[in-house]
Amino acid sequence: MTLYENLLVFAAILQSLTLLRLVRRRDAGQRVYTLVVLAELLLATVAMVEGDRFLGLCATCLCGLTVVLPWLLERGARQVFALGQPRWAVRMTGLRALLMPGAGLGRQQQILAGFSLLDRKGPAAALGHFRGLLAEAEDPAELAMIHEQIVAMLLYDLRWGEAVAHYESQFQPGYAALRPALALGMLKALGELGRMRDAATLLRALEEGPLGQEPGAAELVGQARLTFLAHAGATTTVDAALAGERARELGLSPANAALLQATAAAFAGDEDRARTILQALPTRLRGRDERALAAARALQERLPREPTERSAELDEQVLRAALGLREQLAARAGRAAPRAGGVLMTSLLIAGMAGSFLVALWQGLAGVGLLRVGAFTPELWRAGSWGRLVTAPFVHADLLGLLLDAYSIWLAGHVLERILGRARMGLVAIVGAAAGLWAAGRHEPGPALMIGGGNAMAVAVLVATLWTLMPGRTPGVAPTVRRSLVVTLLLLLGAQLLSCVPGDAALRSTPLSLGVAAFVGSLLAIALPPALPRLVSRGLDLLLVAALCFVGVGAYRVGQEEPIGFALVHREPRPAERGAIVALPQSFERVGAAGERRHALLSVYQGWIDAQALRGGALVQIMVVEGVGSSGSSALFRVDPGLLRELTIRSDEGLDPAAREIVAGASGSWSTYTLQRNGEAVARVIERRLAESGPTVLLLAAPPLAFDQAPTLYARVVADAVLAE
C-alpha cells in the first residue's frame, strides 16, 4: 500500500472509532458533531470503494482537522493547565471548539476561563465568573461541575467555613470521595473547622471507595490519611511518616511536608515547634508551592490555638488511620511499588513497531522487501539468522495489522505494566514473541512462509494481562472495571487469533507460534506474585536490560544480512514447464490453473507466484508461454487474449540498471515494457525467448514497483531459465 492509501485507511479507522465513542456517550449536545464525523466516514468509504484520489485527500484532510488536531489540542490544553498556564489552555480549547462544530465545548471553555481569571485576577473574580455560569446552566451534570468549581475556589482562598457550607448544601456527604482533589481540600477544611468526626467519615469513604481500591491512588490515600492525622494533632505519627524520603514516596513536596508537620504541632498545642517549622518553610519552597506558603501564613496568624479535643472515638479513628498509613509505607519500603505513573515499556514497544513500519514505508519496502527490515521466515532462521526472532515482532506488512497489534499492546500494557511493573511487561512481550517464533521456525513445514511476530507479541501481552486480572491476583480492582477490561481483552484476543486463518494478505501467524507465546506470557505472569521483594524486582530489571541488549544485537545482525542474496543463492530448479526449466527461491508457489483472482490488478495464470510478495500486496508471477508472438506485442496476450481489450503496452524506461544488465547478458532475445489500464501503469513485464522458436519465460510484477523489491533476484530468475533437455 502507498502512503496515501495507508493514510486514507488510518483516517477511516480514526473516524470510525470517534463515531463509536460519540454514539456510546449519547450526548445530545454533540449530535451535530456526530453527523459531521459520520459524513467524513462516508466520504472516506466512497473514496476507497471508487478509488477516487481527490475524495480520499479531502477525507484525510478533514479527519486531520476535525479529529486528530482537536485530540492533540485537548492533550496540550491539559498539559499547559497542569503547568500553571490556564490562559493558554483557554485559547487551545477555543481553537478545539472551532474545529469541532456542534461538539458542545462552549461550557468547557467557560469553565477553563474561570481558572484563567483565577490566575490573572484572583479567587474573587473566578468565584464571580462561576456564580454567573449558574444562572445560565440547566443540565444537572453541568450544574454539579460548576458547584464543584465554586467549592474548589473557596478552598483555594482558604475560606474553610464557606467551602464546607456550599459543599453540604449541594452534594451528598460521600461525593468528595470520588473527586481526589476535592477530597483532600474537604478533609483539610473539616479539620480546620474542628469537625474531626465528619473528616473521619470522609476519610473512611475515600479508603473504602473506588479510589481507595486502585493501586494508582495509593499516594492520594496516603496524603488524605496524613491530612487527617495532622489535624488530629498526631505529631509522632506524622513525623515518622514524613521522615527521610517518605514524603517524596507519598507525592509531597518538602514545603507541603513541612506544612503538615507544622499543622500537627499546632493542633497538638505545641506552639513553639509549629512556629519554628513555619519560619523555616520558605526555604523549602519549590516551583508552584505558593499555596503552601499562603496556608503557612494563615496558620501562623491563628497561633496559638486550642489543641484538638481528644475522645475515645477520635483516638480509635486516629489509630485506624495511623495503622493504614504504616502498612502502606511498610509495603512500599519492603516491596517493589507498582509502576502507577507511566507505561514506558509499553510505549517503547509501540514506538518500535511504528518506527519499523515508517522506515519500510519510506523506503518502499513490501512483501519480500520486508525481509530487509527483519521479517521472519523459518528458512532464514534455520540458516543462522537468529536476530529475526526479536526483530520480526516489530515488522508489519499493513497498517491494519499494525493498528491491531499496537492497540492490543497499548490497552493490555496499561494494566500489565502498572500492576506487574516495567520489567515483567517487557519480558512478557519480548520473550513471549521470540519463543513463539522459535517454535514456528522449528516445526513450520513451509520454510519460506513469512510469519507475523507482532501477533505473537500482542497475544503474549493479552494473555498475561488476563491472568493478572484474576480476582485472586488483583483483589483491589473494582468488579465493574475488571469485567469491562476482561471483555475488551478477550475480544482483542479473538481478533488476534484470526491471524492464523490461511490467506495471502499481510503477515500470517501460525497456531503454534501464538500458542507458545501465550504459554510463555502466562508463565511470566503467574510464576511470581504481583508485588515482589525489591531484590527480585532488581533481578527482573537486569533480565529486561539483557533482553533489550539482545534485541539491539539482533537488529544489528539483521541489518548486516542480505536476505535477497540468500534467496538468490538458494534457488532450486523446478520441474520443466512447457519446455523450460526455471530455478526459483522457495517462496515461489506452483499455480496449476489460470484465472484465479488473488490480486486487484491482474489475475493469476498457470506458473509460479511469489507468496512473500503477495503478503505485501504485490503480485509477482513467473510463467512459461509457448509459441512465437508478433513484434511489439506481449506473450501475456497469448495466455489471456481478453487482456487486449483493457491493457496497452508502453515502453519501460524505469527498469533497474543492474537488472537490465543481467537480462541483457543472457542468451536469446528479451524485452521489457509496462502494461497500462486507462492511462495508469498496472504491471511491469520482462520476457525472454529461450530460442528462436522456443518458449518464452515471462515475469509479471503488479504494480510495477513490486519488481523493485528484489530486482536482481527477479532478473536472475528470468536470465537463468534454460531449455529442458
N, C-alpha and C positions, 0 to 999 in steps of 0.2 A: 504494500500500500504506500502511496505517496504521502508527503507531508500534508497536502490539502485533504486527502481522504481521511487520514488519521485525525486531523483537527475537526473535520465535519462529524465523524463518529463520536469523538470526545464531546463536542458541543451537544449532540443529540442525547448523549448519556447524562450530561450535566442538566440539561433541560428536563429530562425525564425524572431524575432524582429530585430536582427542585419542585416540579409539578406534584410528585408524590407527597413530598413534605407539606406543600401548601394544602393539598386535599385532605391529608390526615389531620391538620390543625383545625380545619373548618372555621377559619376566622372570616366573619362576614366583611370585615374591613379590608380584606386582601383579595376580594373577588376580581376586581379589575386587573390586578397584577397577575392573578392566576390565569385569566384569559389571555394576557399578553404572552406569558410563558407557553401556554398551550398553542397559540398561533405560531410562535417561533419554532416549537417542536414539529408542528405540521409542515412548516416551511422547510425545515431540515430533512424531514422524511420525504417530501416531494423531490427535493434536490438529490437525495440518494437514489430514489427509485428511477427518476428520469435522467439522472446523470447530468443535471444542469449545473454547471460550474458557477454561474452568476448567482443563482438562488442559494447555492451552497455557501458562497462567500458572504452573502447577505445574512444567512442564518448564523454563520460562525461569528461575524462581527457583532450582531445583535446579542448573541449569547455572551460575548465578552463584555458588552456594555451593560446589560441588564441582569446578568447572573454572576459572572466572575468578578468584575470590578466592584459591585456592591458588597460581595463577600469579603474582598480584600479591604474595602473601606471599613466594614464592620470590625474586622480584626484590628485594623490600625487604630480605629477610634477607641477600642478597649485598651490598647497598649498606651496611647498618649494620655488617656484618662488616668490609667494607673501610674503614669509618670508625673501626674500633677499638672497636666495641661488641658483642662476642660474646654477652653476656648477652641483649641484645635479639634477636639472631639466633636464639638457642636458643628464646626464647619464641615468635617468629614461626614457627619451624619446628615447634614443638609444636602451635600452632594449625592449621598446614597439615596435619600428620599427622591431627589430629582431623577435618578436613573431607574427607580423602581416605581413607575406610575401606578397609583391605586393600591400601594402596599400598606397604607395607613401608618406611616412612620412620623407623621406630624407631631403626635403626642410624645413619642420617644425623644424627638428633638427638643421639645419644650421642657421635658424633664432634665435633659442634659444642659439646657440653657440655664436652669436653676443652679446647677453646680458651677457653671461659668460665672454667674453672679456671685456665688459664694467665694470664688477665687478672686474676683475683682472688687466687690463691694462689701463682702462680709455676710454673716448669718442673717442679719435683719432683712437685707434685700432678697436673699434666697427664700426666706420664710414668706415674705410678701408675694413673691412670684408663685410659690406653690399654693398658697391660700387663694390666689387669684385663679389658679387652674381648677380648684374645687368647684367654683361656680359654673364652669363650663363642662365638667365631666359628668357623664351619666352611667357609663358602664361600671358595674361593681368592681371588676378586676382593676380597672383604671383608677377608681376611687381609692381602693386599698393601696395601690402603688403610691399615690400622691400622699395619703396619710402616713405611709411608712417613711417617705422622704421628709415630711414635716417633723416626725419624731426624730429622725436622724439629724436634722438641722438643730433641734433643741438640745439633743445630746452633744452635738459638736460645740454648741455655745455654752455648755456646762450648766444648762438650766434644767437641773435634775427633776425638780417638782413638776414643772410644766410638761416635760417629756413623759413622765410616768402618767400624769393625768390624761394627756392626749392619747397615749397608748391604750390605757384602760378604757377610755370612752369609745374606742374604735375597734379594738381587737380582743379576741379571747386570750386568756392568760398564757396559753401554750403556743401562741402564734410565733413568738420570737424564737422558739426552739427550732424553727425551720429556716431562720434567717441568721447566718453566722455573725455578721457584723452587728445586727440589731440585738442579738442575744448578749454579746459582750457589753454593748452600751447599756442595755437594760439592767444587767447584773450590777454594773458599776453605779447606775442611778439608784437602784433599790438599796444598795449598800450605803451610798452617801446619805440616803434618807433614813437609814436605820431600820429598814424593813427586811431584816435578815430571813424571816420565815418565808416571805414571798421570794426572796432571792434563792433560798434553798429549793423551793418548789420549781422555780425556773431552771436551776442547775440540774435537778433530777430529770426534768422533762427533756433537757438537752442531752443528758447522758443516755437516757433510755429511748430517745427518738432516732430517726433515720440517720442524722448526722453523727450521733454517738456510736453508731454501729459501723461507720465507714472507716477503713484504715487511714484514708487520706485526711480525715478530720481529727486525727489524734492531737495535732498541735492546737487546734481550736478548743477542744475539750480541756486540754491542759491549761490553756490561758484562762478559760472560764473557771476552773477549779481554783487557780491562783487568785483570780479576782475576788471570788467568794471568800477564800481564806484570808486575804489581805483585809477585807472589810470586817471580818470576824475578829481581827487582831491576833491571828495565829502567826506570830513573828518567827518562832522557831521553825515551823513547817515551811513558811515562805522562804526564809533564808537558806534552808537546806535544799529546797527545790531550785533555787537560783544560784547555787554555788558552782564555781568553775565554768564549764562550757554548757551547763544545763540550760541556761537562759536561751542560748542560740538554738539548742535542740528543740525548744518549745516555740521557736519563731519570734522571740522577743529581742528587741534592740537593747543595748546597755542602758539607754535612758529610760525605756519603759520598764525594764527590770528594776532599776533604782526607784522609780516611782511606786512600784508595787511594794518594795521593801519599806519605803517611807510611809505609805498608806497603812501597812500592817503595824508599824511602830506607832503612828498617830492614833489608830483605833484601839491599840493596846494601852494607850495612856502614856507612852514613853515619848514626851515632847522633845527632849534634848536630842535623842537619836534621830527622830524624824527631821528636826531642823538641820542636823549635821548632814544627813543624806541629801536633803533638798538643796542645801547650799552647794554641794559638790555635783549636783545633777547637770548643770550647764556644761561641765567639762566632758560629759558623756554623750552630748548631742551629736547626731549624725543625720545628714540628709534631711529627710522630711519628718523630723521629730518635734516640729513646732507645737503640735497639740500636747505632747508630753510636757513641754515647758510651760504651756498655759495652765494645764492641770496641776503642775507642781506649784505654780504661783498661787492658784486658788486654794490649794491645800494648805500652803504656808500661811495664808491670810486667816484661815479658820483655826489655826493653832493658838492656844491649846484647846482641845475638845474633849468631851467626855468619852471615856472608853466604852466600847460596845458592851451592853449589858448581857452577861452570860447567864445561860439557863441550861438545865439538863437536856432539853430538846435541841438547843443550839449546839451544845457540846457533842451530842450524838451526830448532828449533821456535819460539824467540822471534822470529826473523826472519820466519818464516811468519805468526805471529800479528800482528806489527807491520805487515807489508805489508797483511794483510787489514783491519786497523783503519784504516790510512792510506787505502786505497782506499774504504772505507766513508765516512770523513769527507770525502774529496775529492768523492765523488759527492753527498753531502748539501750540500756548500758550493757546488758548481757547477751543480747541477740542482735542480729543484723536488722536494721529498720527497713520496712518496706519502702521501695522507691516510689513514693506517692507523688513526687513533684514532677517527674519527667519520664519520657519514654525514648531515651536516647538511642538504645539499640534498635527499637522498632523503626525509628526514623532513619537510622543508618541503613537498615536493610532495604527499606522502600526507596531511599535515595540511590542505593546501588542499582536496584532494578531500573529505576527511571533513567539513571545516568547511562547504563548499558544500552537501553533502548534508544536514547537520544543519539549516542555515538553510532549505533548501527543505522539509524535513520539518516544521520548527517552524512555518513559515508555511503549510503545507498545499499547497505548490506541486507540481503533477504535470502531465505532458502539456504542453499549451500554456502552462501557468504556468511551466514551466522556462525559457521564453524570457526571463522577468524576471530570472533569475539567471545568464544568459549563454549559454544553449544556442545552437547554430549552425544556421542554415539558409542555403542559397545565396541565397534571396530577400532576407533581411535584409542579408547581406554585400554583395550587388550594389547594395543601396540605400545603402551607405556605413557600415554597422555593422562596421568593421574590428576593433573591440575583441573581437568574438566569436572571432576566431582564437586568442586567448590565454586567454579565459575558458572556452570550451567544453570544453577538456580536464579541467576540474575539476568539470563538471556531470555528474551521473549520475541516471538515472531509477529505478534499482532497487538494492537492497542487494547482490545477487549480482554485478552488473556492477561496483559499487564495490569489492567484496572482490577480485574477479579482477584488476582494474587495480592496486589497491593492493598486492596480494601480488606481482604481476609486477614492479612498480617496486621494491618492498622487496627482493626476492631479487636481482634483477639490479643494483640500485643499490648494494648492499653490495659487489659485486665491482667495478662500474664506477667508483664514486666513490673507492674505496680505491686503485685502481690508476691511473686516469687523473686523479683529482683532482676537486674540487668544481666547478670551472668547466666542464669538459667534460661532466660529468654534467648540470648544469643546462642547458647549451646544447643537448645532445642531446635532452633532454626537451622543452624549450620550443620551440626552433626546429623540431625534427622534427615535433611535433604541429601547430604553426602552418602549416608547409609542406604537410602532408597535408591540412589543412582548406582551405587556399588552393587547392590543386589541385582538390579536390572542389567548391569553390564556383564555379570557372571552368567545369567541364565536366559537373557533375551536371545532367541534364535535368529532374529533379524539384525545382523551386525551393523548395517548402515542406517538403522532407524534412529532418527533424532528424537531423544526423549526429553520431555519438559521437566526441568528441575524446579522451576518456580512453583508448580503444583505440589511437588513433594514437600517443599519448604512450608507452603501455606497449610497443607494437611497436618504436618508435624505440629505447627503452632496452634491450629484449631483444636486438635485432639488434646494436646497438653492443657489448653485453657479449659476445655470441657471437664477434664479430670480435676483441675484446680477449683472449679465452681461446684464440686460436690459438697453438699451441706456439711459433711464431716470434716472437710479440709478448710473451708472458709465459712464458719458459722456466723460471722459478723455481717455477711452480705444479706440485705433485705430480700425476702422471698420474691417479691414482685420484680426487683431488679434482676435477681438470679434467673427467674423464669424468662424474662424478656431476653436476656443475654443468651441463654441456652438455646432458645428457639431460633434466634438470629444466627448463631454459630452453626447450628445443625443445618439450616438452610444453605449457608455458605459451604459447609462440608459436602452436602449433596451436589451443589454446583461443581465443586472440585472433582468429585467422583465421575462426573460426566466427561472429564478429560480422558478417561480410559476407553470411551467409545471409539471404535475404529473410524478413521476418516483421513482425508488428505490435508485438511486445513490446519495450520498452526503446528505447534509442537505438542505431541501426544504423550501422555504418561501411560505407564503400564500398571496393572493392578498390583504387581509385586513391588514396584517402587513406592507406590502410595502406602501399601500395607506395611512395609518395613519402616518407612518414615513415621507412620502413625505409632508403630510399636516403640521406636526409639523415643519419640516425643512423650509417649505415656510413661516410659521408664524414667526419663529425666524429671517428669513432673511429679510422680508419686513415690519415687525412691526415697526422697527426703521430705520432711515437713516444710510447710510454708516459711516458718521462722527458723533461722539457723543460728547456731553459735557463731560468733564473729570469726573464729579461726577457720571454720568450714566455709564461711562466706568468702574469706580471703582466698582459700584454695580454689573455689569456683571462679573467682575473678582471674586467678592466674591461668586456669584452664581456658577461659574465654580469650585472654590475651594470646595464648598459644594457638587457639583456633583462628583468631584473626590474622596472626602471622602466617599460619598455614594457607589461609585464603590469599594473602598477599603474594607468597611464594608461588602458589599455584597459578595465580593470574599472570605473574611474570613469566613462568614457564610456558603457559599457553600463548602468551604474546610472542615468544620466540619460535613457535612452531609454524609450519606451513602445511595446513591440512589439505589444501588443493594439490600441492606437490605430492603428498602422501597418496591421495586418490589417484593421481596420475601414474605413480609407480606401481600401485597395487591393482591395476586393471586386469581383467580376465577376459579371454576371447569367449564370445557367446556362440551358441550353435549357428550354423550357416543359415542365412536368411536370404532367399531369392538369389543365391549365387554369390553372396558376400559374407565375410566374417568380420565382425566389429568387436574390438576389445573395449569393454566398458567397466567403470567402477561398480562396486556392489550396490550403490544407491540407485542404479537403474533397474526398473522392474519391467517384466515382459507384459505386453498388451496383446492379447490374441485376437480381439475383434475391434473393428473400426466403428466410429460414430458415437462412442460414449462421450458425454459432455461432462468433463471434470474440471473445466476452466471456462470462465465467462467469455473469453475472446475467441477461442477455437475449440473444435472437437479433438478427441484423441484418436489416432489412427494406429493400425497394426504396426508393432515395432517395440520400442522401449521408451519409457518415460523416467525422468529423474524425480524420484519420490522426495528427495530433500528440497529440490527447487519448488515442488508443488506445495510444500509446507510453508513456503514463503510467499505464496500467492502467485507463483510463476509456473509456466508450462514449458518444459524443455523436453523434446522428444526426438528420438533417432528412428528413422525408417529407411528401408531399402526399397527402391522403386525400380521396376523392370521397364525395359523399352527405351526408346530414344525420343526425346521431345524436340519441339521446334525451338529455334534460337529466340531468345527474349522471353520465353515462357518459363513456367515453373513446373518441376516434376510433381509438386504437390497437386497441381490441377489434374494430373493423370490419376492420382489417388481419389480425389474428390472433385469431379468436373463441376459440381454445383457451385464451387467457390469462385468460378469465373464470373458469376453474376454479381458478386458482392465485394470482391477484392481486386485491387490493381497492383501492378509491380512498379516499384520505384528503385532507383539506384541507391546503394548503401555506401555512403561516404564516411560513416562513423565507426566502422569496424576497427577493433583494436589492432594497432600495427603489428604487434607480436603475433597475434592470431592470424593476421593476413599472411605474414611471412611463413608461418608453419604450414598453412594450407597450400600456399603457392609452391612450397618446396616438394609437395607430394606429386606423384605421377598422375597423369590423366588431367582432364580439363575440370575447372571448377568455376563457380560464380557465387556472388553474394548479393542480396537485394533485400528490400523491406516490402512487406505486404501492407497495403493501406485500405482502410474502410472509411468511406465518407471523408477522405482527406486526412485521416488520422492513422499514424503507423500503429499497427496492431501486432506485428511479428517481424522477426529477422530470420532470414533463411540462408543457410550455407549448404550448397550441394556440390558433390564431386562425383563425376562419372569415372568409374574404375577402368573402363576400357572403351574403345570407340563404339562398340555395340553392346557393351556390358551394362550391368545395373548401376544405378545412381544412389549414393549414400546421401541422405538429406537430414540436416539438423534444423529444427524449427524451435525458436525461442520466442515466447509471447508473455509479456510485451517485449519489445526489442532490448530493453535494458537488462532483461534476465540473462542474456548472454554474457554481460559484463561481470557477473558474479564469479565466473571461472573461465575467462576467455581462452587461456592456454589449454586447459583441460578439454573443453569442448572442441577447440580447433584440432587438438591432437587426436581426439576420437575420430573425427572425420578424416584426418590426414593418414591415420594408421590403418584404416579399413583396407582389406585385401580381398581378392577374388578367391572363392572356395576352389579347392583342387577338384 
